Amino acid sequence: MLRPGGAHVGQPFVQACLAEVDGVPAGAGLAGPTGRHVGHADIATLHDHRRQGVGPAVPQAILRDGRTTGAYTAHPHSSQEALPLFEQAGLRTRWAGR
């Protein structure tokens, strides 16, 4: 089960997304919606739930939630190591800083 958005983290422009497997937290991420754009940051999956699709499901949920509010672009804040997770979620890398 994914619970995107809704949970504000101290500020209205930061939202949390919690992924649960059988009612147990399995992963989470932060979203920064700004109208037509949504940022992703701090996507994480708990060790026992890795390689089960939880990681890509979090940014997918953030994207779905962003689309419902009118966002049409997304920007993940990611390490090089995590780029494949975002690609599995359907995002394309257009620029990767060093």
All heavy atoms as an XYZ file, in Angstrom:
718
protein
N       0.838     -1.173      0.000
C       0.000      0.000      0.000
C       0.883      1.236      0.000
O       1.847      1.307      0.735
C      -0.874     -0.003      1.238
C      -1.605      1.284      1.460
S      -2.373      1.309      3.079
C      -3.671      2.430      2.757
N       0.561      2.195     -0.815
C       1.292      3.457     -0.851
C       0.376      4.579     -0.413
O      -0.784      4.633     -0.797
C       1.802      3.733     -2.253
C       2.948      2.833     -2.675
C       3.143      2.933     -4.176
C       4.210      3.205     -1.961
N       0.918      5.444      0.403
C       0.173      6.615      0.836
C       0.934      7.853      0.393
O       1.756      8.361      1.139
C       0.022      6.615      2.353
C      -0.928      5.578      2.838
C      -1.245      5.835      4.279
N      -0.911      4.642      5.025
C      -0.737      4.590      6.311
N      -0.829      5.677      7.027
N      -0.457      3.473      6.912
N       0.706      8.319     -0.842
C       1.418      9.498     -1.299
C       0.811     10.770     -0.738
O      -0.362     10.821     -0.407
C       1.252      9.446     -2.814
C      -0.014      8.724     -3.017
C      -0.132      7.737     -1.866
N       1.671     11.791     -0.697
C       1.203     13.124     -0.336
C       0.531     13.179      1.012
O       0.696     12.317      1.857
N      -0.217     14.228      1.208
C      -1.020     14.360      2.402
C      -0.230     14.655      3.657
O      -0.528     15.605      4.343
N       0.763     13.871      3.963
C       1.519     14.053      5.193
C       2.540     15.166      4.983
O       3.519     14.994      4.285
C       2.220     12.751      5.572
N       2.284     16.300      5.568
C       3.201     17.428      5.428
C       4.282     17.327      6.492
O       4.019     16.992      7.633
C       2.449     18.754      5.541
C       1.480     18.949      4.430
N       1.887     19.259      3.154
C       0.139     18.840      4.390
C       0.825     19.362      2.381
N      -0.246     19.105      3.096
N       5.490     17.630      6.107
C       6.630     17.499      6.987
C       7.089     18.898      7.383
O       8.040     19.435      6.840
C       7.771     16.728      6.300
C       8.932     16.506      7.249
C       7.272     15.413      5.763
N       6.378     19.520      8.285
C       6.771     20.826      8.782
C       6.422     21.997      7.875
O       6.257     23.092      8.348
N       6.342     21.777      6.577
C       6.053     22.838      5.624
C       5.049     22.314      4.600
O       5.109     21.152      4.230
C       7.325     23.277      4.896
C       8.407     23.817      5.794
C       8.011     25.119      6.466
O       7.282     25.932      5.897
N       8.466     25.326      7.676
N       4.165     23.162      4.106
C       3.178     22.690      3.141
C       3.767     22.285      1.795
O       3.130     21.593      1.025
C       2.225     23.875      2.982
C       3.000     25.050      3.447
C       3.984     24.551      4.470
N       5.000     22.700      1.509
C       5.600     22.371      0.220
C       6.459     21.107      0.269
O       7.116     20.772     -0.706
C       6.421     23.550     -0.308
C       7.446     24.062      0.663
C       8.691     23.467      0.756
C       7.140     25.123      1.496
C       9.632     23.926      1.657
C       8.075     25.594      2.396
C       9.321     24.994      2.477
N       6.458     20.399      1.390
C       7.171     19.120      1.499
C       6.156     18.067      1.920
O       5.477     18.225      2.926
C       8.318     19.181      2.525
C       9.005     17.829      2.629
C       9.320     20.250      2.150
N       6.038     17.008      1.125
C       5.104     15.937      1.426
C       5.857     14.619      1.519
O       6.853     14.415      0.829
C       4.033     15.837      0.355
C       3.194     17.081      0.242
C       2.192     17.002     -0.880
O       2.340     16.221     -1.818
N       1.165     17.818     -0.811
N       5.356     13.731      2.368
C       5.976     12.416      2.529
C       5.116     11.360      1.865
O       3.897     11.480      1.808
C       6.132     12.091      4.007
N       5.753     10.326      1.360
C       5.072      9.181      0.769
C       5.572      7.938      1.508
O       6.779      7.688      1.547
C       5.398      9.085     -0.715
S       4.654      7.659     -1.522
N       4.676      7.196      2.086
C       5.021      5.995      2.833
C       4.568      4.768      2.068
O       3.424      4.687      1.638
C       4.345      6.006      4.211
C       4.501      4.749      5.049
C       5.958      4.548      5.453
C       3.609      4.822      6.281
N       5.476      3.814      1.890
C       5.133      2.535      1.256
C       5.034      1.484      2.354
O       5.923      1.373      3.200
C       6.210      2.133      0.254
N       3.960      0.728      2.330
C       3.760     -0.342      3.306
C       3.583     -1.668      2.587
O       3.003     -1.720      1.507
C       2.524     -0.077      4.155
C       2.630      1.147      5.023
C       1.354      1.387      5.811
O       0.257      1.028      5.323
O       1.442      1.943      6.919
N       4.084     -2.726      3.200
C       3.875     -4.092      2.723
C       3.210     -4.844      3.867
O       3.779     -4.944      4.956
C       5.207     -4.768      2.319
C       4.973     -6.221      1.958
C       5.852     -4.019      1.161
N       1.998     -5.315      3.639
C       1.217     -6.009      4.672
C       1.116     -5.182      5.947
O       1.238     -5.697      7.062
C       1.824     -7.380      4.978
C       1.791     -8.301      3.766
O       0.829     -8.208      2.971
O       2.726     -9.111      3.614
N       0.913     -3.869      5.794
C       0.723     -2.985      6.935
C       1.995     -2.569      7.654
O       1.942     -1.871      8.654
N       3.145     -2.977      7.136
C       4.430     -2.650      7.759
C       5.168     -1.655      6.872
O       5.273     -1.866      5.654
C       5.280     -3.940      7.929
C       6.651     -3.626      8.493
C       4.552     -4.941      8.800
N       5.707     -0.565      7.441
C       6.473      0.371      6.621
C       7.605     -0.335      5.884
O       8.326     -1.147      6.470
C       7.017      1.373      7.638
C       6.031      1.328      8.758
C       5.598     -0.121      8.831
N       7.743     -0.046      4.588
C       8.755     -0.697      3.767
C       9.653      0.316      3.057
O      10.774     -0.010      2.683
C       8.090     -1.595      2.733
N       9.167      1.530      2.861
C       9.950      2.549      2.187
C       9.261      3.888      2.286
O       8.105      3.968      2.720
N       9.967      4.921      1.891
C       9.400      6.263      1.968
C      10.169      7.196      1.050
O      11.245      6.857      0.554
C       9.457      6.780      3.395
N       9.603      8.360      0.839
C      10.263      9.393      0.053
C       9.598     10.730      0.292
O       8.504     10.798      0.840
N      10.282     11.778     -0.124
C       9.746     13.121      0.009
C       9.433     13.692     -1.362
O      10.137     13.410     -2.332
C      10.761     14.032      0.707
C      11.104     13.669      2.139
C      12.182     14.616      2.667
C       9.876     13.708      3.024
N       8.396     14.488     -1.417
C       8.002     15.174     -2.648
C       7.936     16.667     -2.366
O       7.550     17.079     -1.274
C       6.647     14.676     -3.129
N       8.310     17.424     -3.365
C       8.213     18.874     -3.273
C       7.393     19.411     -4.424
O       7.944     19.796     -5.446
N       6.066     19.382     -4.303
C       5.223     19.865     -5.399
C       5.235     21.395     -5.478
O       5.163     22.075     -4.462
C       3.832     19.352     -5.028
C       3.869     19.200     -3.541
C       5.294     18.892     -3.178
N       5.363     21.901     -6.701
C       5.346     23.353     -6.914
C       4.502     23.668     -8.142
O       5.001     24.189     -9.131
C       6.775     23.907     -7.107
O       7.362     23.257     -8.242
C       7.636     23.711     -5.890
N       3.253     23.315     -8.098
C       2.369     23.587     -9.234
C       2.585     22.607    -10.368
O       2.166     21.465    -10.291
N       3.278     23.031    -11.402
C       3.469     22.185    -12.580
C       4.708     21.304    -12.491
O       5.092     20.676    -13.455
C       3.562     23.061    -13.822
C       2.284     23.809    -14.071
C       2.395     24.604    -15.317
N       1.164     25.349    -15.524
C       0.915     26.035    -16.597
N       1.793     26.093    -17.566
N      -0.220     26.680    -16.713
N       5.335     21.273    -11.348
C       6.587     20.540    -11.178
C       6.547     19.816     -9.827
O       5.947     20.304     -8.883
C       7.745     21.540    -11.201
C       9.074     20.931    -11.003
N       9.760     20.310    -12.019
C       9.851     20.851     -9.907
C      10.909     19.874    -11.550
N      10.989     20.179    -10.276
N       7.166     18.638     -9.772
C       7.294     17.935     -8.491
C       8.718     17.405     -8.358
O       9.255     16.803     -9.280
C       6.248     16.797     -8.338
C       6.428     15.703     -9.366
C       6.290     16.208     -6.935
N       9.329     17.708     -7.237
C      10.672     17.205     -6.954
C      10.576     15.945     -6.104
O       9.615     15.759     -5.366
N      11.571     15.083     -6.240
C      11.656     13.858     -5.444
C      12.961     13.912     -4.660
O      13.986     14.302     -5.207
C      11.780     12.606     -6.315
C      10.645     12.358     -7.231
N      10.451     13.083     -8.381
C       9.681     11.442     -7.188
C       9.391     12.600     -9.010
N       8.905     11.610     -8.303
N      12.942     13.451     -3.436
C      14.180     13.394     -2.661
C      14.069     12.317     -1.589
O      12.968     11.943     -1.169
C      14.459     14.738     -1.996
N      15.207     11.840     -1.176
C      15.309     10.918     -0.044
C      14.423      9.680     -0.185
O      13.754      9.269      0.755
C      15.016     11.645      1.276
C      15.984     12.774      1.528
O      17.164     12.622      1.162
O      15.572     13.806      2.074
N      14.419      9.081     -1.362
C      13.689      7.828     -1.572
C      14.498      6.721     -0.906
O      15.686      6.578     -1.160
C      13.515      7.516     -3.068
C      12.908      8.705     -3.824
C      12.712      6.230     -3.273
C      11.531      9.107     -3.383
N      13.857      5.957     -0.053
C      14.565      4.895      0.664
C      13.664      3.675      0.821
O      12.447      3.797      0.934
C      15.000      5.383      2.037
N      14.289      2.521      0.820
C      13.599      1.252      1.052
C      14.290      0.539      2.200
O      15.523      0.453      2.213
C      13.658      0.351     -0.205
O      13.108      1.069     -1.305
C      12.874     -0.927     -0.003
N      13.524      0.047      3.140
C      14.123     -0.715      4.239
C      14.750     -1.998      3.706
O      14.255     -2.601      2.746
C      13.076     -1.027      5.301
C      12.537      0.209      6.044
C      11.416     -0.194      6.992
C      13.651      0.906      6.799
N      15.830     -2.397      4.321
C      16.638     -3.516      3.833
C      15.818     -4.774      3.544
O      15.996     -5.414      2.504
C      17.748     -3.826      4.835
C      18.732     -4.821      4.321
N      18.557     -6.177      4.450
C      19.883     -4.644      3.637
C      19.566     -6.802      3.889
N      20.391     -5.895      3.391
N      14.925     -5.155      4.438
C      14.142     -6.391      4.262
C      13.173     -6.331      3.086
O      12.616     -7.358      2.696
C      13.366     -6.718      5.529
C      14.266     -7.163      6.662
O      15.460     -7.474      6.417
O      13.780     -7.207      7.818
N      12.956     -5.157      2.512
C      11.990     -5.004      1.422
C      12.648     -4.640      0.096
O      11.948     -4.350     -0.877
C      10.943     -3.963      1.800
C      10.148     -4.349      2.992
N       9.129     -5.269      2.941
C      10.249     -3.982      4.291
C       8.627     -5.431      4.143
N       9.288     -4.663      4.978
N      13.968     -4.671      0.053
C      14.661     -4.336     -1.189
C      14.498     -5.437     -2.222
O      14.267     -6.587     -1.904
C      16.139     -4.082     -0.905
C      16.296     -2.806     -0.115
C      17.707     -2.361      0.018
N      17.699     -1.108      0.773
C      18.699     -0.685      1.485
N      19.814     -1.381      1.536
N      18.601      0.445      2.136
N      14.564     -5.037     -3.496
C      14.448     -5.946     -4.652
C      13.052     -6.574     -4.734
O      12.884     -7.659     -5.247
C      15.516     -7.044     -4.615
C      16.926     -6.549     -4.486
C      17.446     -6.136     -5.848
N      18.857     -5.760     -5.768
C      19.303     -4.527     -5.960
N      18.487     -3.559     -6.236
N      20.584     -4.258     -5.886
N      12.042     -5.854     -4.219
C      10.662     -6.336     -4.270
C       9.735     -5.314     -4.926
O       8.522     -5.427     -4.829
C      10.161     -6.663     -2.859
C      10.951     -7.751     -2.177
C      10.519     -7.954     -0.736
O       9.368     -7.706     -0.370
N      11.437     -8.398      0.093
N      10.322     -4.297     -5.546
C       9.512     -3.302     -6.242
C       9.081     -2.121     -5.401
O       8.408     -1.225     -5.900
N       9.457     -2.097     -4.131
C       9.059     -0.990     -3.258
C       9.747      0.305     -3.679
O       9.115      1.353     -3.754
C       9.369     -1.314     -1.778
C       9.119     -0.106     -0.885
C       8.541     -2.501     -1.314
N      11.047      0.244     -3.965
C      11.801      1.449     -4.326
C      11.195      2.204     -5.487
O      10.868      3.390     -5.357
N      10.992      1.578     -6.646
C      10.384      2.296     -7.769
C       8.931      2.695     -7.511
O       8.441      3.671     -8.082
C      10.459      1.299     -8.926
C      11.517      0.333     -8.551
C      11.509      0.278     -7.052
N       8.232      1.981     -6.643
C       6.830      2.301     -6.373
C       6.682      3.656     -5.681
O       5.685      4.343     -5.888
C       6.187      1.210     -5.523
N       7.678      4.054     -4.889
C       7.575      5.336     -4.184
C       7.604      6.505     -5.162
O       6.678      7.329     -5.153
C       8.658      5.452     -3.084
C       8.664      6.845     -2.478
C       8.434      4.399     -2.004
N       8.609      6.637     -6.047
C       8.540      7.753     -6.996
C       7.357      7.650     -7.962
O       6.820      8.665     -8.397
C       9.878      7.712     -7.735
C      10.521      6.436     -7.384
C       9.874      5.927     -6.140
N       6.919      6.429     -8.285
C       5.727      6.293     -9.136
C       4.513      6.901     -8.434
O       3.707      7.597     -9.057
C       5.471      4.825     -9.467
C       6.444      4.268    -10.468
C       6.324      2.761    -10.622
O       5.720      2.070     -9.802
N       6.925      2.238    -11.677
N       4.379      6.656     -7.136
C       3.253      7.222     -6.377
C       3.371      8.743     -6.298
O       2.375      9.458     -6.418
C       3.203      6.613     -4.979
N       4.591      9.241     -6.118
C       4.797     10.686     -6.070
C       4.423     11.311     -7.414
O       3.774     12.356     -7.474
C       6.247     11.018     -5.672
C       6.480     10.633     -4.196
C       6.565     12.489     -5.905
C       7.924     10.691     -3.748
N       4.799     10.645     -8.511
C       4.432     11.142     -9.842
C       2.918     11.152    -10.036
O       2.351     12.125    -10.543
C       5.078     10.287    -10.930
C       6.578     10.455    -11.111
C       7.111      9.385    -12.054
C       6.900     11.842    -11.624
N       2.252     10.057     -9.649
C       0.778     10.004     -9.780
C       0.129     11.121     -8.978
O      -0.785     11.797     -9.453
C       0.252      8.650     -9.308
C       0.316      7.563    -10.337
C      -0.496      6.337     -9.931
N      -0.196      5.866     -8.584
C       0.784      5.013     -8.266
N       1.569      4.532     -9.211
N       0.962      4.634     -7.031
N       0.594     11.315     -7.755
C       0.034     12.354     -6.902
C       0.284     13.736     -7.519
O      -0.600     14.581     -7.530
C       0.659     12.257     -5.510
C      -0.084     13.064     -4.472
O      -1.325     12.971     -4.426
O       0.576     13.793     -3.711
N       1.483     13.937     -8.065
C       1.801     15.210     -8.702
C       0.932     15.491     -9.910
O       0.484     16.620    -10.125
N       0.671     14.450    -10.710
C      -0.184     14.626    -11.903
C      -1.587     15.078    -11.516
O      -2.199     15.865    -12.234
C      -0.252     13.339    -12.696
C       0.927     13.163    -13.608
C       0.713     11.984    -14.571
N       1.995     11.333    -14.760
C       2.324     10.136    -14.319
N       1.461      9.396    -13.663
N       3.513      9.646    -14.534
N      -2.095     14.573    -10.393
C      -3.448     14.960     -9.988
C      -3.522     16.426     -9.593
O      -4.599     17.005     -9.588
C      -3.976     14.096     -8.821
O      -3.184     14.333     -7.667
C      -3.977     12.621     -9.171
N      -2.377     17.030     -9.273
C      -2.371     18.443     -8.914
C      -1.856     19.326    -10.046
O      -1.609     20.508     -9.841
C      -1.522     18.676     -7.642
O      -0.177     18.286     -7.904
C      -2.078     17.907     -6.468
N      -1.647     18.734    -11.235
C      -1.277     19.513    -12.401
C       0.198     19.509    -12.768
O       0.593     20.186    -13.715
N       1.025     18.770    -12.046
C       2.449     18.725    -12.382
C       2.656     17.935    -13.670
O       2.010     16.920    -13.901
C       3.234     18.078    -11.247
N       3.553     18.419    -14.517
C       3.870     17.680    -15.734
C       5.369     17.478    -15.909
O       5.808     16.878    -16.883
C       3.243     18.319    -16.972
C       3.692     19.726    -17.264
C       4.831     19.977    -18.035
C       2.973     20.801    -16.779
C       5.232     21.259    -18.295
C       3.367     22.087    -17.050
C       4.496     22.319    -17.802
O       4.894     23.600    -18.063
N       6.176     17.997    -14.989
C       7.608     17.700    -14.983
C       7.997     17.238    -13.585
O       7.330     17.560    -12.599
C       8.467     18.928    -15.366
O       8.230     19.964    -14.429
C       8.185     19.385    -16.776
N       9.080     16.487    -13.524
C       9.573     15.983    -12.247
C      11.085     16.093    -12.221
O      11.745     15.992    -13.252
C       9.153     14.533    -12.057
N      11.604     16.302    -11.043
C      13.053     16.412    -10.880
C      13.478     15.592     -9.669
O      13.216     15.971     -8.541
C      13.452     17.870    -10.677
C      14.917     18.037    -10.446
N      15.835     18.050    -11.468
C      15.624     18.160     -9.305
C      17.035     18.196    -10.957
N      16.936     18.264     -9.656
N      14.118     14.449     -9.902
C      14.611     13.684     -8.760
C      15.958     14.221     -8.283
O      16.805     14.594     -9.092
C      14.763     12.271     -9.311
C      14.984     12.452    -10.766
C      14.253     13.709    -11.151
N      16.117     14.318     -6.990
C      17.406     14.626     -6.377
C      17.994     13.280     -6.018
O      17.517     12.621     -5.099
C      17.218     15.507     -5.141
C      16.629     16.832     -5.464
N      17.396     17.912     -5.813
C      15.349     17.240     -5.523
C      16.611     18.936     -6.070
N      15.365     18.556     -5.899
N      19.006     12.859     -6.753
C      19.453     11.477     -6.648
C      20.964     11.363     -6.692
O      21.649     12.173     -7.311
C      18.856     10.677     -7.809
O      19.348      9.372     -7.811
N      21.448     10.300     -6.087
C      22.850      9.925     -6.263
C      22.955      9.131     -7.565
O      21.948      8.645     -8.091
C      23.309      9.062     -5.092
O      22.585      7.842     -5.090
N      24.142      9.006     -8.086
C      24.355      8.182     -9.284
C      23.867      6.754     -9.030
O      23.281      6.120     -9.903
C      25.831      8.162     -9.673
C      26.341      9.459    -10.247
C      25.756      9.751    -11.606
O      24.974     10.684    -11.745
N      26.093      8.973    -12.587
N      24.103      6.273     -7.823
C      23.726      4.911     -7.443
C      22.212      4.681     -7.541
O      21.768      3.586     -7.872
C      24.212      4.665     -6.014
C      23.819      3.357     -5.409
C      24.278      3.254     -3.966
O      23.967      4.149     -3.164
O      24.949      2.261     -3.670
N      21.433      5.713     -7.265
C      19.974      5.564     -7.237
C      19.298      5.882     -8.567
O      18.088      5.691     -8.698
C      19.383      6.442     -6.139
N      20.033      6.357     -9.574
C      19.403      6.693    -10.855
C      18.605      5.534    -11.455
O      17.513      5.755    -11.973
C      20.439      7.197    -11.858
C      20.907      8.625    -11.630
C      21.998      8.984    -12.634
C      19.756      9.605    -11.714
N      19.100      4.278    -11.395
C      18.287      3.184    -11.947
C      16.912      3.054    -11.291
O      15.941      2.700    -11.953
C      19.140      1.942    -11.681
C      20.537      2.451    -11.623
C      20.423      3.814    -10.983
N      16.801      3.393    -10.020
C      15.506      3.335     -9.330
C      14.518      4.288     -9.997
O      13.380      3.927    -10.272
C      15.696      3.713     -7.853
C      14.419      3.820     -7.053
C      14.517      2.924     -5.832
C      14.172      5.249     -6.630
N      14.963      5.493    -10.310
C      14.088      6.465    -10.951
C      13.770      6.059    -12.388
O      12.666      6.286    -12.867
C      14.701      7.864    -10.894
C      14.664      8.447     -9.513
C      15.794      8.456     -8.717
C      13.493      8.968     -8.998
C      15.766      8.984     -7.445
C      13.444      9.496     -7.723
C      14.592      9.512     -6.940
N      14.739      5.463    -13.069
C      14.483      4.985    -14.422
C      13.451      3.864    -14.411
O      12.587      3.795    -15.282
C      15.791      4.552    -15.076
C      16.686      5.746    -15.372
C      18.107      5.372    -15.750
O      18.485      4.184    -15.642
O      18.851      6.289    -16.149
N      13.506      2.978    -13.409
C      12.501      1.918    -13.273
C      11.126      2.510    -13.005
O      10.115      1.912    -13.353
C      12.870      0.963    -12.133
C      14.062      0.091    -12.415
C      14.484     -0.700    -11.193
O      13.760     -0.791    -10.213
N      15.675     -1.267    -11.255
N      11.097      3.683    -12.382
C       9.824      4.347    -12.095
C       9.270      5.078    -13.320
O       8.181      5.606    -13.289
C       9.993      5.344    -10.940
N      10.067      5.102    -14.407
C       9.582      5.716    -15.639
C      10.177      7.069    -15.958
O       9.831      7.680    -16.953
N      11.082      7.563    -15.126
C      11.711      8.851    -15.386
C      12.906      8.676    -16.312
O      13.579      7.648    -16.276
C      12.171      9.494    -14.082
C      11.058      9.935    -13.158
C      11.606     10.282    -11.788
C      10.336     11.141    -13.737
N      13.168      9.674    -17.114
C      14.337      9.659    -17.990
C      15.353     10.661    -17.464
O      14.989     11.757    -17.058
C      13.965     10.051    -19.413
C      13.066      9.040    -20.085
C      12.694      9.524    -21.445
N      12.022     10.835    -21.272
C      11.642     11.598    -22.252
N      11.844     11.252    -23.490
N      11.040     12.740    -22.029
N      16.601     10.289    -17.518
C      17.669     11.190    -17.097
C      18.020     12.105    -18.263
O      18.374     11.643    -19.331
C      18.925     10.394    -16.673
O      18.541      9.518    -15.626
C      20.011     11.335    -16.187
N      17.898     13.403    -18.030
C      18.254     14.372    -19.067
C      19.560     15.054    -18.749
O      20.240     15.537    -19.606
C      17.143     15.406    -19.197
C      15.855     14.712    -19.583
C      14.924     15.478    -20.340
N      15.522     16.401    -21.267
C      14.835     17.083    -22.127
N      13.552     16.930    -22.172
N      15.404     17.952    -22.923
N      19.907     15.116    -17.477
C      21.165     15.713    -17.060
C      21.538     15.104    -15.731
O      20.696     14.938    -14.854
C      21.003     17.222    -16.886
C      22.272     17.885    -16.425
C      23.312     18.262    -17.209
C      22.628     18.221    -15.083
N      24.299     18.829    -16.432
C      23.904     18.813    -15.121
C      22.002     18.088    -13.858
C      24.555     19.277    -13.993
C      22.657     18.535    -12.728
C      23.917     19.119    -12.814
N      22.778     14.752    -15.596
C      23.275     14.209    -14.321
C      24.518     14.990    -13.942
O      25.506     14.979    -14.663
C      23.594     12.726    -14.458
N      24.439     15.713    -12.833
C      25.583     16.493    -12.363
C      26.627     15.584    -11.742
O      26.417     14.417    -11.497
N      27.735     16.166    -11.479
C      28.827     15.413    -10.842
C      29.073     15.931     -9.464
O      28.891     17.009     -9.148
C      30.097     15.534    -11.670
C      29.932     14.848    -12.987
C      31.230     14.980    -13.782
N      31.020     14.502    -15.108
C      31.384     13.318    -15.539
N      31.996     12.498    -14.755
N      31.176     12.961    -16.776
